[in-house]
Amino acid sequence: MKYIFGLALVLFVSGCSSGEKTPTADGATSAPRASGDWSGKMQELSHALNKLLPLVSSQKEFNDPANDASIKESAGQLKKLSHQVRRLEKPAADPAYESIAQMLDEDLARAVNALHNGNRDYARLTIRESIGYCIQCHTQTANGPSFPKLDLGFDPSKLSPLGQGDYYAATRQFDSALTAYKNGIKDPAYAKKDIFGWERAARSALAIAVRFKESPKESKSIAQAISKNQAAPESLRKASKSWITAIDAWSKEKPGRYKGENALLERADALIKAGDKKAEIEDEHTQEIMYLRASADLHKWLATHPATKEPNEPRAKALYLAGRAAEESRELNFWTLHERYYELCIDTLPKSDLSKNCFKKLNDSVLMGYTGSSGLHLPAEESARLARLKEKAGVAP
């Protein structure tokens, strides 16, 4: 499904920070930080990826003994470079960069170990699935370029609609990505053949339209396509009608309501509160448009408001809200990304009401993640981490 990890990460840097200015809620701009070292290291990464891409795309080529040395060399170089990237100054202050870079580094380490241990299928799968890091980074906000068409030496036409869309999204060809996703969304045969892939395509298209395009018109066209596909799950067709209502309200909003340095933060706060209110009285999907919009605003705000040594209430609030938005749209994020925001919130403003709220959210999420049919199985290191954060947050024993 995801055959194209290689060249996707070539553009990881341009996706996370293009050097373009970041718009505020009212159209003002502020320039993000740039890092020549980061860009240079990404160029090195691209050369290693170019060697690996054709081999990862084909199971036959990947398992050919003649390619073994080349694969191990390229994978080892990727691991080395990804580890170096983690040590560099990030292109903006959004903490998502560090989290994504860390997870990429850890996944590539597992892939390299799997290769040397002879577990080639796991290694190939892990490398292929790492494209998710590119898509996650590229679709956080409207920052960065959108390329009309790139000739990257790879033809994705034989992939599924989800695979094609993921390829284009990872390489920042967002118009092509939306076309591929929407072709799949409209196809009843695809929905019947691969309902999991179909739903992923639908949600990914919506994320691009809302978070990157920031387009009510494009978002509505996707929701309408979902609602009209008779082979789609009834729950998602029902949700799409709620999305259309939220999108129509979005299209009628007047600009200029939120002003000043924290305009994006204030709008995100209002969107999440509105989403919470909707969730209390309607079905679980109704509020998703609001959380996606809030997520885009929060990532833009965090990217231009670095961490400080002293307690920083606005940033702590942004981290709490980013955690909320990520948790409520887990299908479109890494499953535990919200926990990272809650932990950073506690570190940013210890022993505060915000940090207490963040700890409660974090604690509930971690405990749920380790609870199964046989009860709670919390590892000792996780228990110790929660105890440390509980004390730092100022939560009573």
N, C-alpha and C positions, 0 to 999 in steps of 0.2 A: 504494500500500500504506500509506503513512504520510501521510495527508491533513491532519493536524490539529496541525501544529507550533504554531499560534498560542496557543490557550488552554492548551496543555500547559505552556508556559513561564511562564504567569501564576502557576503554583503552584510554580515552580522553587525559590523561597525557602522555602516551607513544606515542600517535600520535603527540602531539604538541612538545614534546621534549623527545627523548629517551635517552639522555645522549651520543648519538653517535656524532662524530665530523661532522661538516658541511663542505662540499666540496666547494671550490671556482671554478671559471670558468676554472682554469687551474690545478685542482686536489689537490691544497693545502688544508689543513684543519684547522679549528679553533674550539675550544670546546665551546658549548653554556653553559649558566649558568644552574645550577641544583638547585632544591629546595626540600629538604626533607619534609618540611611542606606541599608543594603542593602535593607531592606523597602520603603522609600519609592521607591527606584530601580526595584524590581521592579514596583511599582504603575504607574509611568510606562511601563515596558516592556509591561505588560498592555494599556494603552490603544492603543499602537501595534499590538500583535498582534491586537487585536479588529478593527481595520480591515482587516488583511491576511488573516485567516483565510478569509473567504468567497471571496476572490479566488484564494488558493493552492489551495483545495479543488477548483476547477474549471479545467481546462485552457482551456476556452472563455472563461471570464471573465478568466483570467490573461492571455490573448493578445488580448483585446478592446482596441483602441486607446483606447477611451473610458476605460479604467481605468488606462492607462499612468502618468499623473501621480500618481494615488493610490498605486499600487504602489511607484513609485520613492520617493515621500515616506515611506511607511510603512517600507519596507526600509531607507532611509537613517537613519530615526529608530531603528530596531532596532539597526543597526550602531553608531550613536553611543552608545546606552544600554548595549549589551553591552561596549563599550570602557570606559565609565565604571565598570561593575560590576567589571571586573578590578582597578580601582584602589582599591576599597573594602575595608574590613576584612571578611574572610569570617566567616560565622556560626559557624564551628567550626574547629578546628585541623587537620582532615583535609586533607592536601595535594591530595586529589582535586578539591576545589572549584576551586583555582587552575588545575589542568590542564583541567578541564571548561570553565571560563570562558574560558580561552585558546583552546581549540579552537572553542568557539562563536563567539567574536569573529572568529577567522580564517575560519571558514566563511561568516559573514555578510558579511565583507569581500569574499570571492570572489563571493557572490551579488549584491552591489551592483555590483561591477565587471562581472559578466556582464550584468546588466540594462542598464547604460549602453553596453555594447558590442554589444547586440542579441542576446545569446545567452540567450534567454528560457527555453528548455527546461532548460538547465543551472541557471539561477538558481532556477527553480521547484523542480527536483529537490533542489538544495542546501538550500533553505529547508525543504522537506518532510522531508528526511532528518534535519534538525537535531533532530527530536523525540527522537532517540536520546540526546541530552544529558540530557533530562528523565528518561527511563526509567533511564539509568545512575545519575543522582543519586538518584532516588527509591527504587531497589531495592538500594542499597548495604547498608543495615542496617534494623533495625526502628524506627529513629528517625522521628519525624514522624507526622502523622495519616493515617488512612485514612478517606476520606469514603464514606458509604453510597450516596449518589446526588447528583449535581450537575446542575442544568439550565444548561448552558453554551451553549444555542442551536445545538447541532450534533447531528445524528442520525447515529450511526456505523453504523446497522443495515445499510446498503448496502455496507459495507466487508467485506473478507475476515475470517475469524476472527482472523488475525494483526493486521490493521488495527484491528479492534474492540478486541482485547486491548491493543494498543499505545496506543490512545486512552485507554482507562480507566486503564492503568498510568501514563501520563504525567500524568494529572489526579488521580492518587492515589485512584482508585476501585478498590481492589485486589480486592474481592470480585467486582465486575463484570468486572474484567480476567481473573480466574481462570475465571469462568464462560465468557467468550468464548473464551479459549485452550482450555479443556477441551472445549468443543463442537467445536472444530476438531480437537483431538487424537483424539477418538473417531470422527471422520468419515472412513471409508475413501475416499470420493469426493474429499475435500479433499486427502488425502495423495497420491492419484493425480494430481490436477490440478496441485498446486503443492507438490512435495515440499520445496522450499527453505523456503517459507512455513510449511509444516506443522512442519518441524523447528525453525524459529525460534520458533514458538508453543509447542512442547513445552519447549524450553530456557528460554524466558522465564517460562512458568508455574512451572517448577521453581525458577528463581531467586527468584521472589516468595515461593513457599511456604517455601523454605529460608532466604533472607536477610532477608526482611521479616516474614513470618508466623512464622518460626522454629517451624514446625509439622510434626512427624514425620507426623501423621495426614494433613494436606493433601498433603504431599510424597509420601507413599505412594500416595494416590489418583491423583495425576498419573502416577507411574511405572507403576502398574497399568494406567491407561488407555492409555499408550504400548505396553505389552507386549501388550495385547489387540487392538490395531489390526493386522489382517492385512496391510494395505496399507503399513504403516510399514517403513522400511528394516530389514533383518535386524540390522544392526550396532547400531541404536538399541534395538530390541526386546531384544537380548542385554544391552546396557548397562543397560536399565531393570530387569532382574532383579538385576543387581549393585547398582543403586541401592536396590532394595527391601531387600536384605540389609543395606546400610549404614544405611538408615533404621530398620530394626528394631532394630539395635544402638543407634542414637541414642535411640530411644524408651525404651530400658531403662537409660540412663545415670542415675546418681543425682546430684542437685544437691549443691553444697557441696564438691566435690572441690578446686576452685581458689578460693583466698581472697586477700584483700588488694587493694592498688591495682592490681597487675598481673595480676589473675586472668584477664582476657580475653586478655591477651598470652600467658600461659602455656598457656591452653586452645588458642589458635590454633596455637601452636608444636607442641603435642601432636597436633593434628588434621593439620597438614601433614606431620609425621613419619610418622603413621599412613598418610596418603595416599601418601606416597613409598614406603613399604614395600609397600602394596598394588600400586602401579604396577610394582614390580619383579617381582612374581610373577603378576600377572593382566593383564587387558586394559586398554587405555588409558582406558576410561571409569569403571572401578570406583571410583576415588578422587574423582570429581567432587563428590559430596555433602560430603566432608570439606573440600575446598578452598572450596566455597561457604560452609560454616559458618565456616571460618577467616576468610574474607574479611569476613563480617559482624562477627565479633568484633574484627578488626583495625581496621576503619573506626570502630567505636564507641570503641575505645581511642585511636586517633589523634585523633579529634574532641575529646577532652578532655585531651590531652597536647601542648601547643604546642611548637614548636621553640624551642630555647634558643641563646644565643650561644656557650656553651661546648659541648664535645663531649658528646653525649647518647646513651649506649649503648642504653638501652631503646627510645628512638625509632628509632634506627638499625636495631635488630633488628626493630621493628614494620614499618619501611619495607621491609626485605629480605623479610620474610614476606609483606607485602602484595603485593610484586612477584611472589613465587612463586605466591601464590594467583591473582593476576590473569593471570599467564602460563599457568597450567594451566587456566584457564577463559576463554580468549580469545574463544570463541564468544559469550560473554555480556558482554564488556567491549569498550572500544575497543581495537583490535588492538595498539596500542603503549603502552597505559596502564602496563603493567608496567615498561617502560623508564624512565618518569618516576620510579617508586618507587626503582628501582635507583640512578638518578642522585642522588636526594635522600638516599639512604642513604650514598653516598660523601661528599656535602657535610656530612652530619650527624656522621660519625665518620671523618675522613680517616686514612689510613695505619693501618688496623686490619684484623684478620682479616675482620670483617664487610664493610668497604669493599672488600677484595680479592675476596670472594665476590660482592658486588654488581657489581663491574666485570666479572668473568668472565661473569656472567649477561647483563649489558648488552651486552658486546662480542659474545658469541655471537649474541644476538638481532639486533643491528644488522647484523652480517655476513651472517646468514642472510637478512635482509630485502633486502639489496642483491645477493644472489647469484641468478643465473638460469642458463638453459641455456648462455649464452655466458661464464659465469664471474662473478667479483666485479666490480661497478662501484660503488665507494664514492666518493661525492662528496668533494671536497677539504675542505669545511666539516665533514663528518661525521668524516673522518679526523683533522682537527685537534681536534674535540671529544673523540674517543676518546683521543687522545694526552694531552690536558689531564686528563681524568678518570683515566687510567691513572697518571699521575704523582701526582695527588691521592690516589688510593687506596693508593699505596705499592706498586704492582706493579712488580717488577723488569723492566727493559728486555729 
